[in-house]
Amino acid sequence: MSLPPYTPAAPTKEPLDYVKLVNLDLSKFDDPVGRQELAKELYEAATGYGFLTLTNHGISDEVYKRQMQIANAVMTLPPEEKAPYEVTPEEDARGLYVGFKPAGPLGHKGGFPKQLDHYNILVHDPKNRPHPEILRPHLEETHEVMHFIRNNILKKLLTLMAMILQVPDEVVQATHAPGGSKTEYIRYMMCEPRPKEESEKYRDIFLSGHTDWGSWTFLFSQPIAALQVLDHTDGKYRWVEHQPKGLVVNFGEATERLTGGLFKATIHRVVQPPVDQRHLRRIGVIYFARPADDRKLVPIEGSPLLESMGANKPIDDRVFCMADYLDARKHGWKRYEYDIDRPADPQKHADFFAGEYPDPEGHKSLGKFDNVPRDVYVPALKA
């Protein structure tokens, strides 16, 4: 089965307020001097916006383009062809985001944002789950992309992180032991254009302000402007500019906890595109990296830098391993409202995550710490 054609959109001509991100040119990694420069740049990004871009990352232009084409083909399948591959409540309750986001009421609850659709493929899938027919001929290539990001690009970032923390490389690499995470995945995502009334109902936001739960997120940069990052220097959201053939990388909550808060988890969101792109379907390819499931999210041991900065103690009152942390976050723990520039009016606006996720029978959530059902999670307002 051949893939339908896919042509990326032209970049916006709107004069947007872009954030100035650090770019890591990974072609410098194999040179000792260049590697030191990269470590310095990573530190700047990690303690600044928590966002950066990667160029010369090793993914060829041809593979990059085809991943976008595959994502478009998978996400535009009709509902009846998606239905057999939807994630189950049992898997989702433990953070195994496999397959399509559920359709209907279930897709509007818990950890499923209403305004976008996605399909997830695990890096390590012991059940060897089936995939839609149109994806099967390209599955090997998709796995090669996932393993390249994990075993090449991610390992380089972890090496740079070890240099910053002044600890042996193997200490940091061990936090992401190969095969240790059962929940790392690549995501194909789609945002469809919305009528004006529907967009206003959600404050012109597709995915509300949040921080990712894992260690690093790798986004295939694409030309439809919608991604914004919260600038901590003045509290304003700014647009992330398209980096042709580049990867946009943000730091997640796990990395923040592994560094005692030194590396900042990035607050970001997806909003209505500018006027000249508002009519376009937005396709995304994203890889989510995570520490090993049993890794406790406490600062990496023995770092002179963290000790000197007083960042060698857990930043949470409750300490979870990665797998349990996903469960707790899935069920509303530390859910904050970051869209303070667009305050919600209960009379006019709809909740992004309506209702409470219905756990399978016998599953004890780690996130609620009580047995009180909620019709709507009310996030805590956080500046």
Backbone hydrogen bonds in HBPLUS format (Angstrom, degrees):
<---DONOR---> <-ACCEPTOR-->    atom                        ^
c    i                          cat <-CA-CA->   ^        H-A-AA   ^      H-
h    n   atom  resd res      DA  || num        DHA   H-A  angle D-A-AA Bond
n    s   type  num  typ     dist DA aas  dist angle  dist       angle   num
A0016-LEU N   A0014-GLU O   2.98 MM   2  5.73 123.4  2.31 111.9  95.6     1
A0239-TRP N   A0017-ASP O   2.97 MM 222  5.99 150.7  2.06 148.8 149.6     2
A0019-VAL N   A0239-TRP O   2.87 MM 220  5.92 156.9  1.93 164.2 161.8     3
A0053-THR N   A0022-VAL O   2.95 MM  31  6.43 154.5  2.02 151.7 159.3     4
A0024-LEU N   A0053-THR O   2.82 MM  29  6.23 163.8  1.84 164.4 164.0     5
A0055-THR N   A0024-LEU O   3.06 MM  31  6.36 162.1  2.09 150.2 152.7     6
A0028-LYS N   A0025-ASP O   3.11 MM   3  6.14 170.9  2.12 128.1 130.7     7
A0026-LEU N   A0055-THR O   3.05 MM  29  6.34 151.9  2.13 168.1 161.4     8
A0029-PHE N   A0026-LEU O   3.15 MM   3  5.27 166.5  2.17 108.5 112.7     9
A0031-ASP N   A0028-LYS O   3.24 MM   3  5.67 155.7  2.30 113.2 120.4    10
A0035-ARG N   A0031-ASP O   2.73 MM   4  5.94 151.2  1.81 161.2 170.8    11
A0036-GLN N   A0032-PRO O   3.18 MM   4  6.41 152.7  2.26 140.2 146.3    12
A0037-GLU N   A0033-VAL O   3.09 MM   4  6.44 152.2  2.17 146.6 154.4    13
A0038-LEU N   A0034-GLY O   2.90 MM   4  6.21 152.3  1.98 146.3 154.0    14
A0039-ALA N   A0035-ARG O   2.92 MM   4  6.22 154.4  1.99 148.9 155.3    15
A0040-LYS N   A0036-GLN O   3.07 MM   4  6.33 157.4  2.13 145.5 151.1    16
A0041-GLU N   A0037-GLU O   2.95 MM   4  6.24 154.6  2.01 147.1 154.4    17
A0042-LEU N   A0038-LEU O   2.76 MM   4  6.00 153.9  1.82 151.1 158.6    18
A0043-TYR N   A0039-ALA O   2.98 MM   4  6.19 157.3  2.03 146.7 152.4    19
A0044-GLU N   A0040-LYS O   3.08 MM   4  6.35 154.0  2.15 141.9 149.0    20
A0045-ALA N   A0041-GLU O   2.96 MM   4  6.27 156.7  2.02 147.9 153.7    21
A0046-ALA N   A0042-LEU O   2.76 MM   4  5.90 161.6  1.79 154.0 159.7    22
A0047-THR N   A0043-TYR O   3.01 MM   4  6.05 153.3  2.09 149.1 153.9    23
A0048-GLY N   A0045-ALA O   3.26 MM   3  4.99 149.1  2.36  93.1 102.1    24
A0050-GLY N   A0045-ALA O   2.78 MM   5  5.37 147.7  1.89 165.1 163.3    25
A0264-LYS N   A0046-ALA O   2.87 MM 218  5.83 172.3  1.87 159.3 156.9    26
A0251-PHE N   A0050-GLY O   2.97 MM 201  5.35 155.3  2.03 154.7 157.7    27
A0052-LEU N   A0249-VAL O   2.86 MM 197  5.29 145.4  1.98 152.4 159.6    28
A0249-VAL N   A0052-LEU O   2.79 MM 197  5.29 172.6  1.80 155.6 158.0    29
A0054-LEU N   A0247-LEU O   2.76 MM 193  5.05 151.6  1.84 148.9 156.6    30
A0247-LEU N   A0054-LEU O   3.11 MM 193  5.05 163.0  2.14 142.0 147.4    31
A0064-TYR N   A0060-SER O   2.90 MM   4  6.07 164.9  1.92 154.8 159.8    32
A0065-LYS N   A0061-ASP O   2.93 MM   4  6.06 164.8  1.95 147.3 151.1    33
A0066-ARG N   A0062-GLU O   2.99 MM   4  6.19 155.5  2.05 144.5 151.7    34
A0067-GLN N   A0063-VAL O   2.91 MM   4  6.12 151.7  1.99 151.8 158.6    35
A0068-MET N   A0064-TYR O   3.35 MM   4  6.70 154.7  2.42 146.1 151.8    36
A0069-GLN N   A0065-LYS O   3.08 MM   4  6.40 148.3  2.18 141.1 150.5    37
A0070-ILE N   A0066-ARG O   2.76 MM   4  6.03 156.9  1.81 154.6 160.0    38
A0071-ALA N   A0067-GLN O   2.92 MM   4  6.08 163.6  1.94 146.9 151.6    39
A0072-ASN N   A0068-MET O   3.02 MM   4  6.19 156.9  2.07 142.7 148.7    40
A0073-ALA N   A0069-GLN O   3.04 MM   4  6.28 157.7  2.09 145.4 151.2    41
A0074-VAL N   A0070-ILE O   2.92 MM   4  6.17 164.5  1.94 159.7 163.0    42
A0075-MET N   A0071-ALA O   2.96 MM   4  6.00 170.5  1.97 153.7 156.8    43
A0076-THR N   A0072-ASN O   3.15 MM   4  6.06 138.8  2.33 142.3 150.5    44
A0077-LEU N   A0074-VAL O   3.36 MM   3  5.68 164.3  2.39 111.0 112.5    45
A0081-GLU N   A0078-PRO O   2.96 MM   3  5.55 142.1  2.10 117.8 128.1    46
A0082-LYS N   A0079-PRO O   3.08 MM   3  5.05 134.3  2.29  96.8 109.9    47
A0083-ALA N   A0079-PRO O   2.99 MM   4  6.11 150.1  2.08 156.3 163.1    48
A0085-TYR N   A0082-LYS O   2.89 MM   3  5.64 157.1  1.94 129.0 136.6    49
A0086-GLU N   A0083-ALA O   3.36 MM   3  5.55 156.3  2.42 120.6 116.4    50
A0100-PHE N   A0085-TYR O   2.87 MM  15  5.99 152.2  1.94 133.3 140.7    51
A0087-VAL N   A0100-PHE O   2.94 MM  13  5.83 159.5  1.98 162.5 156.1    52
A0092-ASP N   A0088-THR O   2.94 MM   4  6.12 170.2  1.95 159.9 163.2    53
A0093-ALA N   A0089-PRO O   2.95 MM   4  5.90 148.7  2.05 145.4 151.6    54
A0094-ARG N   A0091-GLU O   3.18 MM   3  5.73 145.5  2.30 110.8 119.2    55
A0096-LEU N   A0091-GLU O   2.99 MM   5  5.06 153.7  2.06 146.5 138.5    56
A0095-GLY N   A0092-ASP O   2.93 MM   3  4.94 162.8  1.96 112.6 113.2    57
A0097-TYR N   A0095-GLY O   3.11 MM   2  5.70 122.5  2.45 106.8  91.1    58
A0098-VAL N   A0096-LEU O   2.95 MM   2  5.73 116.4  2.37 114.3  97.4    59
A0099-GLY N   A0120-ASN O   2.93 MM  21  4.95 167.7  1.94 139.8 137.1    60
A0120-ASN N   A0099-GLY O   2.97 MM  21  4.95 158.1  2.02 121.1 124.7    61
A0101-LYS N   A0118-HIS O   3.03 MM  17  5.77 142.2  2.18 159.1 159.5    62
A0107-GLY N   A0104-GLY O   3.12 MM   3  5.67 132.5  2.36 114.8 125.8    63
A0108-HIS N   A0105-PRO O   2.97 MM   3  5.37 160.7  2.01 113.7 119.9    64
A0109-LYS N   A0106-LEU O   3.22 MM   3  5.47 169.9  2.23 113.7 115.8    65
A0112-PHE N   A0109-LYS O   3.06 MM   3  5.75 164.0  2.08 138.0 142.6    66
A0117-ASP N   A0190-MET O   3.05 MM  73  5.32 169.0  2.06 155.4 158.4    67
A0190-MET N   A0117-ASP O   2.87 MM  73  5.32 152.3  1.95 154.0 155.4    68
A0119-TYR N   A0188-TYR O   2.78 MM  69  5.14 146.6  1.89 147.9 157.0    69
A0188-TYR N   A0119-TYR O   2.84 MM  69  5.14 165.6  1.86 152.9 156.9    70
A0121-ILE N   A0186-ILE O   2.95 MM  65  5.40 157.7  2.00 154.8 162.1    71
A0186-ILE N   A0121-ILE O   3.00 MM  65  5.40 153.8  2.07 148.0 151.7    72
A0123-VAL N   A0184-GLU O   2.95 MM  61  5.76 159.0  2.00 142.2 141.8    73
A0128-ASN N   A0125-ASP O   3.01 MM   3  5.34 157.2  2.06 111.1 118.5    74
A0135-LEU N   A0132-PRO O   2.95 MM   3  5.52 145.2  2.07 115.5 125.5    75
A0136-ARG N   A0132-PRO O   3.33 MM   4  6.60 140.8  2.50 149.2 160.1    76
A0138-HIS N   A0135-LEU O   2.87 MM   3  5.45 146.1  1.99 121.0 131.7    77
A0139-LEU N   A0136-ARG O   3.26 MM   3  5.11 171.3  2.27 107.1 109.3    78
A0142-THR N   A0138-HIS O   3.05 MM   4  6.31 155.6  2.11 146.8 154.1    79
A0143-HIS N   A0139-LEU O   2.87 MM   4  6.15 156.3  1.93 152.1 158.2    80
A0144-GLU N   A0140-GLU O   2.94 MM   4  6.23 148.1  2.05 143.4 152.8    81
A0145-VAL N   A0141-GLU O   2.98 MM   4  6.32 150.5  2.07 147.1 154.5    82
A0146-MET N   A0142-THR O   3.01 MM   4  6.34 161.8  2.04 149.6 154.0    83
A0147-HIS N   A0143-HIS O   2.89 MM   4  6.09 167.2  1.90 153.5 156.7    84
A0148-PHE N   A0144-GLU O   2.88 MM   4  5.98 145.2  2.00 141.5 151.3    85
A0149-ILE N   A0145-VAL O   2.97 MM   4  6.24 164.2  2.00 154.5 157.9    86
A0150-ARG N   A0146-MET O   2.95 MM   4  6.19 163.2  1.98 149.5 154.7    87
A0151-ASN N   A0147-HIS O   2.74 MM   4  5.63 165.0  1.76 144.9 150.2    88
A0152-ASN N   A0148-PHE O   2.88 MM   4  5.30 131.6  2.12 137.6 144.1    89
A0153-ILE N   A0148-PHE O   3.30 MM   5  6.83 152.9  2.38 146.4 153.8    90
A0154-LEU N   A0149-ILE O   2.71 MM   5  5.90 167.2  1.73 171.6 174.9    91
A0156-LYS N   A0152-ASN O   3.09 MM   4  6.24 147.4  2.20 141.2 149.3    92
A0157-LEU N   A0153-ILE O   3.11 MM   4  6.49 156.7  2.16 150.2 156.4    93
A0158-LEU N   A0154-LEU O   2.88 MM   4  6.20 155.5  1.94 153.9 161.4    94
A0159-THR N   A0155-LYS O   2.93 MM   4  6.14 149.6  2.02 142.7 150.7    95
A0160-LEU N   A0156-LYS O   3.00 MM   4  6.30 160.0  2.04 150.5 155.1    96
A0161-MET N   A0157-LEU O   2.87 MM   4  6.11 147.7  1.97 143.1 152.9    97
A0162-ALA N   A0158-LEU O   2.90 MM   4  6.19 149.0  2.00 144.4 152.1    98
A0163-MET N   A0159-THR O   3.04 MM   4  6.39 151.1  2.13 146.3 154.0    99
A0164-ILE N   A0160-LEU O   3.04 MM   4  6.35 153.8  2.11 145.4 152.0   100
A0165-LEU N   A0161-MET O   2.94 MM   4  6.19 161.4  1.97 151.4 156.3   101
A0166-GLN N   A0162-ALA O   2.85 MM   4  5.82 117.3  2.24 137.1 152.4   102
A0167-VAL N   A0162-ALA O   3.16 MM   5  5.35 163.1  2.19 144.6 149.6   103
A0166-GLN N   A0163-MET O   3.32 MM   3  5.02 143.5  2.47  90.1 100.4   104
A0171-VAL N   A0168-PRO O   3.04 MM   3  5.51 140.8  2.20 110.5 121.1   105
A0173-GLN N   A0169-ASP O   2.97 MM   4  6.21 169.3  1.98 158.8 162.4   106
A0174-ALA N   A0170-GLU O   2.99 MM   4  5.88 144.8  2.12 134.6 142.2   107
A0175-THR N   A0172-VAL O   3.05 MM   3  5.52 148.6  2.15 109.9 118.7   108
A0176-HIS N   A0173-GLN O   3.03 MM   3  5.62 151.6  2.11 114.5 122.3   109
A0292-ALA N   A0175-THR O   2.93 MM 117  6.17 160.5  1.97 151.3 154.1   110
A0180-GLY N   A0177-ALA O   2.84 MM   3  5.19 156.4  1.90 138.4 139.2   111
A0293-ASP N   A0180-GLY O   2.89 MM 113  5.95 169.4  1.90 125.4 124.5   112
A0288-PHE N   A0185-TYR O   2.96 MM 103  5.67 171.4  1.97 175.7 176.4   113
A0187-ARG N   A0286-ILE O   2.61 MM  99  5.05 163.2  1.64 158.6 164.4   114
A0286-ILE N   A0187-ARG O   2.89 MM  99  5.05 159.8  1.93 147.4 153.4   115
A0189-MET N   A0284-GLY O   2.94 MM  95  4.81 161.2  1.98 135.5 137.8   116
A0284-GLY N   A0189-MET O   2.83 MM  95  4.81 156.7  1.89 138.8 139.2   117
A0191-CYS N   A0282-ARG O   2.90 MM  91  5.06 151.5  1.98 142.3 151.2   118
A0282-ARG N   A0191-CYS O   2.94 MM  91  5.06 174.1  1.94 153.0 153.3   119
A0199-SER N   A0195-PRO O   2.98 MM   4  6.25 161.3  2.02 159.4 165.2   120
A0200-GLU N   A0196-LYS O   2.98 MM   4  6.19 162.9  2.01 153.0 157.2   121
A0201-LYS N   A0197-GLU O   3.10 MM   4  6.23 143.8  2.24 138.8 148.2   122
A0202-TYR N   A0199-SER O   3.06 MM   3  5.41 140.7  2.22 104.9 115.3   123
A0204-ASP N   A0199-SER O   2.77 MM   5  4.77 162.4  1.80 144.5 140.2   124
A0203-ARG N   A0200-GLU O   3.04 MM   3  4.79 157.4  2.09 110.1 107.5   125
A0350-ALA N   A0201-LYS O   2.97 MM 149  5.90 156.9  2.03 148.9 153.2   126
A0205-ILE N   A0202-TYR O   2.97 MM   3  5.66 144.8  2.10 118.6 127.1   127
A0272-GLN N   A0204-ASP O   2.96 MM  68  5.25 154.6  2.02 142.5 137.1   128
A0206-PHE N   A0270-VAL O   2.72 MM  64  5.32 149.8  1.81 138.0 147.4   129
A0207-LEU N   A0270-VAL O   2.98 MM  63  4.86 164.8  2.01 135.6 138.3   130
A0270-VAL N   A0207-LEU O   2.99 MM  63  4.86 161.8  2.02 136.9 142.8   131
A0210-HIS N   A0268-HIS O   2.91 MM  58  5.64 150.1  2.00 148.4 155.9   132
A0268-HIS N   A0210-HIS O   2.97 MM  58  5.64 160.9  2.00 154.0 156.2   133
A0253-GLU N   A0212-ASP O   2.81 MM  41  6.11 162.1  1.84 150.3 154.3   134
A0254-ALA N   A0214-GLY O   2.88 MM  40  5.02 145.0  2.00 134.1 135.4   135
A0215-SER N   A0289-ALA O   2.93 MM  74  5.73 158.2  1.98 138.4 144.8   136
A0252-GLY N   A0215-SER O   2.78 MM  37  4.61 159.3  1.82 137.2 132.2   137
A0289-ALA N   A0216-TRP O   2.90 MM  73  5.31 167.2  1.91 177.7 177.0   138
A0217-THR N   A0250-ASN O   3.03 MM  33  5.37 154.5  2.10 151.1 157.7   139
A0250-ASN N   A0217-THR O   3.09 MM  33  5.37 151.2  2.17 140.4 149.4   140
A0218-PHE N   A0287-TYR O   2.80 MM  69  4.98 169.1  1.81 153.0 156.8   141
A0287-TYR N   A0218-PHE O   2.75 MM  69  4.98 161.3  1.79 144.7 151.1   142
A0219-LEU N   A0248-VAL O   2.79 MM  29  4.97 169.1  1.81 152.2 155.5   143
A0248-VAL N   A0219-LEU O   2.81 MM  29  4.97 165.8  1.83 149.7 152.4   144
A0220-PHE N   A0285-VAL O   2.92 MM  65  5.49 177.3  1.92 169.6 170.3   145
A0221-SER N   A0246-GLY O   3.15 MM  25  5.72 162.7  2.18 149.6 152.3   146
A0271-VAL N   A0226-ALA O   2.88 MM  45  5.04 165.3  1.90 137.5 140.1   147
A0240-VAL N   A0227-LEU O   2.95 MM  13  5.69 154.9  2.01 156.0 151.1   148
A0228-GLN N   A0269-ARG O   2.95 MM  41  5.44 162.2  1.98 157.8 159.5   149
A0269-ARG N   A0228-GLN O   3.01 MM  41  5.44 151.2  2.10 145.8 151.2   150
A0229-VAL N   A0238-ARG O   2.84 MM   9  5.51 156.0  1.90 158.9 162.5   151
A0238-ARG N   A0229-VAL O   2.90 MM   9  5.51 161.2  1.93 150.8 154.6   152
A0230-LEU N   A0267-ILE O   2.93 MM  37  5.59 168.3  1.95 159.6 158.0   153
A0231-ASP N   A0236-LYS O   2.78 MM   5  5.37 168.4  1.79 148.7 149.8   154
A0235-GLY N   A0231-ASP O   2.76 MM   4  5.42 133.3  1.98 156.3 171.2   155
A0246-GLY N   A0243-GLN O   2.75 MM   3  5.09 155.3  1.81 143.8 141.9   156
A0266-THR N   A0251-PHE O   3.09 MM  15  5.80 159.3  2.13 150.6 149.9   157
A0256-GLU N   A0252-GLY O   3.15 MM   4  6.46 154.4  2.22 145.7 153.5   158
A0257-ARG N   A0253-GLU O   3.00 MM   4  6.24 152.0  2.08 146.2 152.6   159
A0258-LEU N   A0254-ALA O   2.88 MM   4  6.14 149.7  1.97 147.8 157.0   160
A0259-THR N   A0255-THR O   3.12 MM   4  6.22 126.3  2.43 139.5 151.0   161
A0261-GLY N   A0256-GLU O   2.70 MM   5  4.77 153.6  1.77 165.7 158.7   162
A0260-GLY N   A0257-ARG O   3.31 MM   3  5.02 168.6  2.33 103.0 103.1   163
A0300-ILE N   A0258-LEU O   2.83 MM  42  5.50 151.9  1.91 153.0 143.4   164
A0262-LEU N   A0259-THR O   3.03 MM   3  5.36 167.6  2.04 116.1 119.7   165
A0277-GLN N   A0274-PRO O   2.92 MM   3  5.59 163.7  1.94 125.7 131.0   166
A0278-ARG N   A0275-VAL O   3.40 MM   3  5.14 160.9  2.43 100.2 105.7   167
A0280-LEU N   A0277-GLN O   3.10 MM   3  5.57 167.7  2.11 121.5 123.8   168
A0295-ARG N   A0292-ALA O   3.01 MM   3  5.32 163.6  2.04 115.8 120.9   169
A0323-ALA N   A0293-ASP O   3.06 MM  30  4.72 168.7  2.07 132.9 130.1   170
A0322-MET N   A0295-ARG O   2.99 MM  27  5.79 133.1  2.22 137.3 147.9   171
A0298-VAL N   A0296-LYS O   2.91 MM   2  5.67 134.2  2.12 104.7  91.0   172
A0297-LEU N   A0320-PHE O   2.97 MM  23  6.08 170.4  1.98 160.8 159.5   173
A0307-GLU N   A0303-SER O   3.02 MM   4  6.21 163.6  2.05 154.4 159.5   174
A0308-SER N   A0304-PRO O   2.90 MM   4  5.99 155.2  1.97 144.0 150.7   175
A0309-MET N   A0305-LEU O   3.07 MM   4  6.26 137.6  2.26 143.5 154.7   176
A0311-ALA N   A0306-LEU O   2.73 MM   5  4.68 153.2  1.80 153.0 150.7   177
A0310-GLY N   A0307-GLU O   3.23 MM   3  5.09 159.2  2.27  99.0 105.2   178
A0325-TYR N   A0321-CYS O   2.84 MM   4  5.97 149.3  1.93 155.2 165.4   179
A0326-LEU N   A0322-MET O   3.07 MM   4  6.33 154.4  2.14 149.9 154.7   180
A0327-ASP N   A0323-ALA O   3.33 MM   4  6.65 152.8  2.41 139.2 146.0   181
A0328-ALA N   A0324-ASP O   2.95 MM   4  6.24 161.5  1.98 151.5 155.7   182
A0329-ARG N   A0325-TYR O   2.93 MM   4  6.15 166.9  1.95 155.7 158.8   183
A0330-LYS N   A0326-LEU O   2.87 MM   4  5.90 153.4  1.94 144.7 152.9   184
A0331-HIS N   A0327-ASP O   3.24 MM   4  6.42 139.2  2.42 140.4 149.4   185
A0331-HIS N   A0328-ALA O   3.20 MM   3  5.33 131.9  2.44  96.5 108.6   186
A0333-TRP N   A0328-ALA O   3.11 MM   5  5.52 159.0  2.15 150.4 144.4   187
A0332-GLY N   A0329-ARG O   3.17 MM   3  5.34 156.3  2.23 115.6 112.5   188
A0380-ALA N   A0335-ARG O   3.16 MM  45  6.61 151.2  2.24 152.8 146.6   189
A0337-GLU N   A0380-ALA O   2.69 MM  43  5.70 155.7  1.75 141.0 141.8   190
A0382-LYS N   A0337-GLU O   3.14 MM  45  5.82 168.2  2.15 150.4 147.3   191
A0342-ARG N   A0339-ASP O   3.03 MM   3  5.54 160.4  2.07 113.0 119.4   192
A0348-LYS N   A0345-ASP O   2.84 MM   3  5.36 147.3  1.95 119.0 128.8   193
A0349-HIS N   A0345-ASP O   2.76 MM   4  5.53 174.1  1.76 170.7 170.3   194
A0355-GLY N   A0375-ASP O   2.80 MM  20  4.50 108.2  2.32 142.6 153.7   195
A0363-HIS N   A0360-PRO O   3.17 MM   3  5.84 161.8  2.20 141.3 141.2   196
